[in-house]
Amino acid sequence: MTQIELSSVFPTQDSDALYTLYQTQNGKCALSGVDLNTDNISIDFGGVVDEKMLVTKQIRRAKTALTKADFVAMCKAVSEANNG
């Protein structure tokens, strides 16, 4: 994804900072590792404004107001309950 594409998806965000974040995350969701694209990308603030991360829209909907740690713990519990 290019910086211009990111700017078109998030026109009110700082495009330089978002593109740097996208590159830092290697173009992947910060929580699931899924490749990000213009159709599935969303911004999550991780419970604190300075903890901005790029995630898929599905992850953001599932995570809602949970902290990253709480969300990961919930996912582990669901996984263990369905794989054991």
LOTIZA-549975 format. One record per residue: residue number from 0; z, y, x of N, C-alpha, C in turn. Coordinates in Angstrom, 1 decimal, always signed. Example, Ala and Ser with C-alpha at 12.3 -4.5 7.8 and 13.67 -1.06 7.14 Angstrom:
LOSE,0,+7.8,-5.7,+13.2,+7.8,-4.5,+12.3,+7.8,-3.3,+13.2
LOSE,1,+7.1,-2.2,+12.8,+7.1,-1.1,+13.7,+7.9,+0.0,+12.9
//
This chain:
LOSE,0,+0.0,-1.2,+0.9,+0.0,+0.0,+0.0,+0.0,+1.2,+0.9
LOSE,1,-0.8,+2.2,+0.5,-0.9,+3.4,+1.3,+0.2,+4.5,+0.8
LOSE,2,+0.3,+5.5,+1.6,+1.3,+6.6,+1.3,+0.7,+7.3,+0.0
LOSE,3,-0.6,+7.4,-0.1,-1.2,+8.1,-1.3,-0.9,+7.2,-2.5
LOSE,4,-1.0,+5.9,-2.4,-0.7,+5.1,-3.6,+0.8,+5.2,-4.0
LOSE,5,+1.7,+5.2,-3.0,+3.1,+5.4,-3.3,+3.3,+6.8,-4.0
LOSE,6,+2.7,+7.8,-3.5,+2.8,+9.1,-4.1,+2.4,+9.1,-5.5
LOSE,7,+1.3,+8.4,-5.9,+0.8,+8.4,-7.2,+1.8,+7.6,-8.2
LOSE,8,+2.5,+6.6,-7.6,+3.5,+5.8,-8.4,+4.8,+6.6,-8.6
LOSE,9,+5.2,+7.4,-7.6,+6.4,+8.1,-7.6,+6.1,+9.6,-7.3
LOSE,10,+5.5,+10.3,-8.2,+5.1,+11.7,-7.8,+6.2,+12.7,-7.6
LOSE,11,+7.4,+12.4,-8.0,+8.5,+13.3,-7.8,+9.4,+13.0,-6.6
LOSE,12,+9.1,+11.9,-5.9,+9.8,+11.5,-4.7,+9.2,+12.0,-3.5
LOSE,13,+9.9,+12.1,-2.4,+9.4,+12.5,-1.1,+8.5,+11.4,-0.5
LOSE,14,+7.2,+11.6,-0.5,+6.3,+10.5,-0.1,+6.5,+10.1,+1.3
LOSE,15,+6.8,+11.0,+2.2,+7.1,+10.5,+3.6,+8.3,+9.6,+3.7
LOSE,16,+9.3,+9.9,+3.1,+10.5,+9.1,+3.1,+10.3,+7.7,+2.4
LOSE,17,+9.6,+7.8,+1.3,+9.3,+6.5,+0.6,+8.4,+5.6,+1.4
LOSE,18,+7.4,+6.2,+2.1,+6.5,+5.4,+2.9,+7.2,+4.8,+4.1
LOSE,19,+8.1,+5.6,+4.7,+8.9,+5.1,+5.8,+9.8,+3.9,+5.3
LOSE,20,+10.4,+4.0,+4.1,+11.2,+3.0,+3.6,+10.3,+1.7,+3.3
LOSE,21,+9.1,+1.9,+2.7,+8.2,+0.8,+2.5,+7.8,+0.1,+3.8
LOSE,22,+7.6,+0.8,+4.8,+7.2,+0.2,+6.1,+8.4,-0.5,+6.7
LOSE,23,+9.6,+0.1,+6.6,+10.9,-0.5,+7.1,+11.1,-1.9,+6.4
LOSE,24,+10.8,-2.0,+5.1,+10.9,-3.2,+4.3,+9.7,-4.1,+4.4
LOSE,25,+8.8,-3.8,+5.3,+7.6,-4.6,+5.5,+6.8,-4.8,+4.3
LOSE,26,+6.8,-3.8,+3.3,+6.1,-3.9,+2.1,+6.6,-5.0,+1.1
LOSE,27,+7.9,-5.3,+1.3,+8.5,-6.4,+0.5,+9.7,-5.8,-0.3
LOSE,28,+10.0,-6.5,-1.4,+11.2,-6.2,-2.2,+12.4,-6.4,-1.3
LOSE,29,+13.4,-5.4,-1.3,+14.6,-5.5,-0.5,+15.5,-6.6,-0.9
LOSE,30,+15.4,-7.1,-2.1,+16.3,-8.2,-2.6,+15.7,-9.5,-2.7
LOSE,31,+14.4,-9.6,-3.0,+13.7,-10.9,-3.3,+12.7,-11.3,-2.2
LOSE,32,+12.2,-10.3,-1.4,+11.2,-10.6,-0.4,+9.8,-10.7,-1.0
LOSE,33,+9.6,-10.4,-2.3,+8.3,-10.5,-2.9,+7.5,-9.3,-2.4
LOSE,34,+6.2,-9.5,-2.2,+5.3,-8.4,-1.8,+5.3,-7.3,-2.9
LOSE,35,+5.4,-6.1,-2.5,+5.3,-5.0,-3.4,+3.9,-4.4,-3.6
LOSE,36,+3.6,-4.0,-4.8,+2.3,-3.4,-5.1,+2.5,-2.3,-6.1
LOSE,37,+1.4,-1.6,-6.4,+1.5,-0.5,-7.4,+1.9,-0.9,-8.8
LOSE,38,+1.7,-2.2,-9.1,+2.1,-2.7,-10.5,+3.5,-3.1,-10.6
LOSE,39,+4.1,-3.5,-9.5,+5.5,-4.1,-9.6,+6.6,-3.3,-8.9
LOSE,40,+6.3,-2.2,-8.2,+7.3,-1.5,-7.4,+8.2,-0.6,-8.2
LOSE,41,+9.4,-0.5,-7.8,+10.4,+0.3,-8.4,+11.4,+0.8,-7.3
LOSE,42,+12.1,+1.8,-7.6,+13.1,+2.3,-6.7,+14.5,+2.0,-7.3
LOSE,43,+15.4,+1.5,-6.4,+16.8,+1.2,-6.8,+17.6,+2.0,-5.8
LOSE,44,+18.7,+2.6,-6.4,+19.6,+3.4,-5.5,+20.8,+2.6,-5.0
LOSE,45,+20.9,+1.3,-5.3,+21.9,+0.5,-4.7,+23.3,+0.9,-5.1
LOSE,46,+23.5,+1.7,-6.1,+24.8,+2.1,-6.5,+25.2,+3.4,-5.8
LOSE,47,+24.6,+3.8,-4.8,+24.8,+5.1,-4.0,+23.5,+5.7,-3.7
LOSE,48,+23.4,+7.0,-3.9,+22.1,+7.7,-3.8,+21.5,+7.5,-2.4
LOSE,49,+22.3,+7.4,-1.3,+21.8,+7.2,+0.0,+21.4,+5.8,+0.3
LOSE,50,+21.6,+4.9,-0.6,+21.2,+3.5,-0.4,+19.9,+3.1,-1.1
LOSE,51,+19.0,+4.0,-1.1,+17.7,+3.8,-1.8,+17.0,+2.6,-1.2
LOSE,52,+16.4,+1.7,-2.1,+15.6,+0.6,-1.6,+14.5,+0.4,-2.6
LOSE,53,+13.4,-0.2,-2.1,+12.3,-0.5,-3.0,+12.4,-2.0,-3.4
LOSE,54,+12.3,-2.2,-4.7,+12.4,-3.5,-5.3,+11.3,-3.7,-6.4
LOSE,55,+11.2,-4.9,-6.8,+10.2,-5.2,-7.9,+10.8,-4.7,-9.2
LOSE,56,+10.0,-4.4,-10.2,+10.5,-3.9,-11.5,+11.4,-4.9,-12.1
LOSE,57,+11.0,-6.2,-12.0,+11.8,-7.3,-12.6,+13.2,-7.3,-12.0
LOSE,58,+13.3,-7.2,-10.7,+14.6,-7.2,-10.0,+15.4,-6.0,-10.5
LOSE,59,+14.8,-4.8,-10.6,+15.5,-3.6,-11.0,+16.1,-3.8,-12.4
LOSE,60,+15.3,-4.4,-13.3,+15.8,-4.6,-14.7,+16.9,-5.6,-14.7
LOSE,61,+16.9,-6.6,-13.9,+17.9,-7.6,-13.8,+19.2,-7.0,-13.2
LOSE,62,+19.0,-6.2,-12.1,+20.1,-5.7,-11.4,+20.9,-4.6,-12.1
LOSE,63,+20.1,-3.8,-12.9,+20.6,-2.6,-13.6,+21.7,-1.8,-12.8
LOSE,64,+22.9,-1.8,-13.2,+23.9,-1.0,-12.6,+24.8,-1.7,-11.6
LOSE,65,+24.5,-3.0,-11.3,+25.2,-3.8,-10.3,+25.0,-3.3,-8.9
LOSE,66,+26.0,-3.4,-8.1,+25.9,-3.1,-6.6,+25.0,-4.3,-6.1
LOSE,67,+24.5,-4.1,-4.9,+23.7,-5.1,-4.3,+24.5,-6.4,-4.1
LOSE,68,+25.8,-6.2,-3.6,+26.6,-7.4,-3.4,+26.9,-8.1,-4.7
LOSE,69,+27.2,-7.4,-5.8,+27.4,-8.1,-7.1,+26.2,-8.8,-7.6
LOSE,70,+25.0,-8.1,-7.4,+23.8,-8.7,-7.9,+23.5,-10.0,-7.1
LOSE,71,+23.7,-10.0,-5.8,+23.4,-11.2,-5.0,+24.4,-12.3,-5.3
LOSE,72,+25.7,-12.0,-5.6,+26.7,-13.0,-6.0,+26.3,-13.6,-7.3
LOSE,73,+25.8,-12.8,-8.3,+25.4,-13.3,-9.6,+24.2,-14.2,-9.4
LOSE,74,+23.2,-13.8,-8.6,+22.1,-14.7,-8.4,+22.4,-16.0,-7.7
LOSE,75,+23.4,-16.0,-6.8,+23.8,-17.2,-6.2,+24.5,-18.1,-7.2
LOSE,76,+25.3,-17.6,-8.1,+26.0,-18.3,-9.1,+25.0,-19.0,-10.1
LOSE,77,+24.0,-18.2,-10.5,+22.9,-18.8,-11.4,+22.2,-19.9,-10.7
LOSE,78,+21.8,-19.6,-9.4,+21.1,-20.7,-8.6,+21.9,-22.0,-8.5
LOSE,79,+23.2,-21.8,-8.2,+24.1,-23.0,-8.0,+24.2,-23.7,-9.3
LOSE,80,+24.4,-23.0,-10.4,+24.5,-23.6,-11.7,+23.3,-24.4,-12.2
LOSE,81,+22.1,-24.0,-11.7,+20.9,-24.6,-12.1,+20.3,-25.6,-11.1
LOSE,82,+20.9,-25.7,-9.9,+20.4,-26.6,-8.9,+21.4,-27.7,-8.6
LOSE,83,+22.5,-27.7,-9.3,+23.5,-28.6,-8.9,+23.7,-29.7,-9.9
//
